[in-house]
Amino acid sequence: MEKSVSATVTQVGVRVKKKENRYSKYAPLLIMMAPGLIYLLFNNYLPMVGIAIAFKKINFAKGFFNSDWVGFKNFEYLFKTSDAYIITRNTILYNLVFILLGTILAFACAVMLNEIKNKVLVKFYQSIITLPHLISMVIVSYLVYALLSADTGFINHTVLPWFGMEEGISWYSEDKYWPWILTVVHFWKSVGYSSIVFFAALLGIDEEYYEAARLDGASRLQQIRHITLPILTPVITMMTLLSIGRIFYSDFGLFYQVPMNSGALFNTTATIDTYVFKGLMGSGDLGMSTAAGVYQSVVGFLLVILANYTVRRFSKDNALF
């Protein structure tokens, strides 16, 4: 009996020592990970307590915890308004175009950069195409205004007369042009930055694949189709799935600042984010704006799960989880 007890104690001691050795072995990694975990805790998880605001009628006199519960009444603002269809349609359609066409343009941009063998030129071009991402959207809005202004805009006073159009276009009062304008501005600002991920993945491809393909007589397009694209498919899938999670969100600066908050452009520039912001500024209802954020987050989460499930049905290796 005593031998069995001593053997058990010995085994427990060995397990404890193994755990201690494991923690001491990975201690530097755990220390390096700590700042990121602390940031996630305070920036991403603790604020989730504020979800309760979506179900309350906030009264600053009563405080956050003592404000009255109103259930789902705050959500009715998004669904019962006459503009619900317009803002939902614009948010989804713009994001679908941005995701699909943006992925293609970013991939093409990365491939073209990879074709340049001069490292100095690669760094130069990479800096040029990434620069727009660093420019504030407020500055971008005034650059667009300098092009499209009815009185002093470059388009009306320089470009259109070249084509015999003496009468300018009132860009900020005609909404039919703005789906194209916003799309061009978005890609000008974001494609260069998005291509960095694909370019980094391209640099990791073994050059021997391309050498073997060239020996077999493959053209550059065939190499891209049969080597580059299949190898980058997991990266493309991952980036697309992450983008789908924010399909109910929009770039607030793009849709609010660039059109200069023009009411005449509402049908083509209004999204959920801009609509909620205007409603919040007008009514000061925190519950309504929080409900919109919760709605966007929940739907985005469900879309990611659905998209990942669909990808997993066809290829488990390309799914996120």
N, C-alpha and C positions, 0 to 999 in steps of 0.2 A: 504493500500500500504506500509506504513511504517512498519507494523507488518511483512509483507511477506519479506521485505528487511532485517529486523533484524533477522528473522528466518533463512534466507539464509546465512547471515554472521555468525550466530551461528553454523550452520551446517558445514560451511567451517572451522571455528575455531576448531570444534570437530575433523574434519578429519585431520587437520594439527597436532593437539595434538596427535592423534592416530599414525600418521606416526613418529612423534618425539619419542613417547614412544617405537615404534617398533624398530627404529634405536638405541635408547639408550639401549634397551633390548638386542639386538644382537651386540652391539658395541665390546665386547671382542672377539666374533667370527670373526667379520669383521677385527679387528686388527690382529688377528692370521692368517687370510687368506691373508692379504696384501702382506707379503714377497713372498708368492708363486705366487700371481698374477703378482707382479713386475718382478719376475724371468721369468715367462712365456712370459710376454710382451717383455722383452729385449732379451731373449734367443730363443724364438720360433716364435714370430710374426714380430718384427722389421727386422730380417734377411731375411724375405720373400720378402723384396724389392729387394734382390739380384737375384730373379728369372729372372729379366730383363736381367741379364748377359747371360742367355741361348739364347737370341735372338739378341745378339750383338757381334761384332768383337772387343774385348777389345783392346784398344790402350792406353797404360799408359801415353803417351804424351798428348792425348786428355782428358783423365779422364773417369770416369765411365759414367757420364751423356751425354757426348759429343761423345762417341764412336759410330761408324756406326752400324745401324740396318742391320741384315742379315737374318731376318725371321727365317725359320726352317732349315737353312743350317747346323747349329751345330748339329741338330738331325740326319742328314744324315750319320754322322760318325758311329753311332751305327747300322744303318740299311743297309748301302751299303757295309760295310766291309765284307770280305769273312769269318770272324770269328764270325759274328753275331749269327749264329745258334748255334755254340759251346758254347759261353759264356751264351747265354740265356737258352739253354738246361741245362747246368751245374747248373746255379743259381736256376732254378725252381726245378729240380729233387732233388738236395741236400736239398733244403729247405722243399720240400714235405716229404722226409724221416725224416728230423730233427723234423718236426712238428708232424707227425703221430707217429713215433716210440718214439720220445722224450716225448710226452704226456703219452704214455703207460708206459714207464720206470719211469718217474717221479711219476706217480700215484702209480705204484707198489712199488717204494721206500718209498713213504709216508705211504702206507698201512703197509709195513714191520716195519717201525719205530713205527707206532701206535700200533703194536702188542706187542712191548716191554714195559713191565710194570715198569721196573726199570728206574726211571728218570735220574739217573747218567749215565747209559748205553745209554739212548736216547740222552743225550747231547753229550756224547763222539762220538757216531756214526754220529750224525748230524754234529759235527765239522769236522770229518774225510771226510765225503762225500761232504761237502761244501768247504773244503780247496782248491781243484783244481781250483775252480772258482776265487780264489783270486791270483792265480799265473799268472804272465804276459805271454802272448802268445809267447813272445821272448824266455823266459825261457823254455816254453813247447816245442818250436821248437828245442832247443838244447837237451832237454831230448829225444825227438823222434830221433834226429840225433845220440845220444849216443846208441840208440837201433838199428838203421838201417844203420849206416855207413858201407860202404863196407870194409873198412880197419880195423876198431877197434870196430865195432858195436857188441853189446851183442847178437843179433839174429844170425848174421852170424858166430860168433866165439864160441858161447856157445849152443844156442838152436838148430840150424840146425844140427850140428854134432851129437846130441843125436838121431836124426832120420836118421842117415847115410848119410846126405847131406854134403859132405866135401866141395863142391864148393858153395861159397856164392852167394847171389842174389844182383844184383846192383839195389837197391831199388830206387835210385834217377834218374834212367834213364829208368825205365820200368813203364809206366803209368797204367798198368792194376791192380796194387795192391792198387793204391791210393784212389779209392772210398771207400774201406774198411778201410784203414788207417785213412783217414780224418773223417769218420763216427765214428770210435772208439774214436779218440782223442776228437771229439766234445762232445760225450756223457760222456766221462770220466770227462770232464771239466764242463759240464753244468747241468747234470741230478740232482746232489745233490742240487744245488742252486734252480733249478726249482721245486723240490719236496717240498720246504718250503711252497709254497702257498697251495698245496694240504694238507700238514700236518697240517697247521694252520686251514684249513677248517674241517679236520677230528676231531680236538680237540673240535670243536663247536657242534659236533653231540651228542645228548642226549644218555647217556649210557643205558637208559631204553629201547630203541629200540632193542639193542643187547640182553639185559636180557630177553625181551619178546620172541625174536627169539630163544634163547637158550632153553627156557622153551618149545617151540614148537618143539624142536629137530633139529633146523637148524645147519648145520656145519659152519665152519669158511668161507669156500668159498661161501656158500649160503648166509651168512650174508653180505659178501662183495658185492655179486651180487645183492641182493634184498634190501639192506639198504644203504651201503656206496656209491655204484656207482650211484643210482638214486639221492641221496642227493647232490653229488658232480657234477652232470651233468651240472648245470648252471656255476659252476666255470670252468669246463673243456671246455665248449662251449666258455666262455668269453676269456680264455687264447688262445684257438685255433683261434678265430676271430682276436685277436690282433696280433697273429703270422702271419696270412694270410696277414695282411697289410704290412709286411716286407718280403714277399716272393720273391720280386725282389731285395732284398738286401742280402749281404752275409757277413759273419764274415771275415773281411779283414785279420786279423792276422792269422786265420786258413788257408786260401787259399793262402796267400802270404808268411808268415814267415815259417810255418811248412814244405812246400815243398822246402824251400830254394830258391824260385824263379827260379826253374829249368825249362829251356825251353823245355826239353824232356818230361815234364809232362803236357804240355799245354792242351792237349785234355781232361784231367780229373780234372785239378785243376784251370783252368782259369774261372773266373766269371766276371760279369759286373764290379764290383768294382775294381778288380785287373787289368782288361784290361784298364779301364779308367785311373787308376793311372799310368800305364806304358805309356799310350798315353800322359798323362799330363806331366810326367817327360821327355818324349822325345820331345814334341812339345811346352810345356808351354802354351797350348791353354785353357784358363779359360772358355771360352764360351762352348767348347765341354764337359768339365767335369761337368759344371753346367747343361747343357742339359741332361746329363745322370742322374743326381740327380733328375731333374724335371720329367723326364720320369719314373723313379722308384717310385717317390712319387705319381704321378697321377695314375699310374696303380695299385699301392698298395691301394690307396684310393678307386678306383672303385671295386677292389676285395673285400675289406671289406664291401662295400655297397651291393655287390651281395651276398656275403656269409651271411651277416646279414639278407638280404631279404629272402634267402632260409631257414635259421633257423626260421625266423618269420612265414613262411608259415606253418611249422610243429608245432612250439611251441613258442607262443608269450612271454612266461615267460623266456625263455632261450636266447632271442635276446638281443643285446646290447641296441638297440633303436628302 
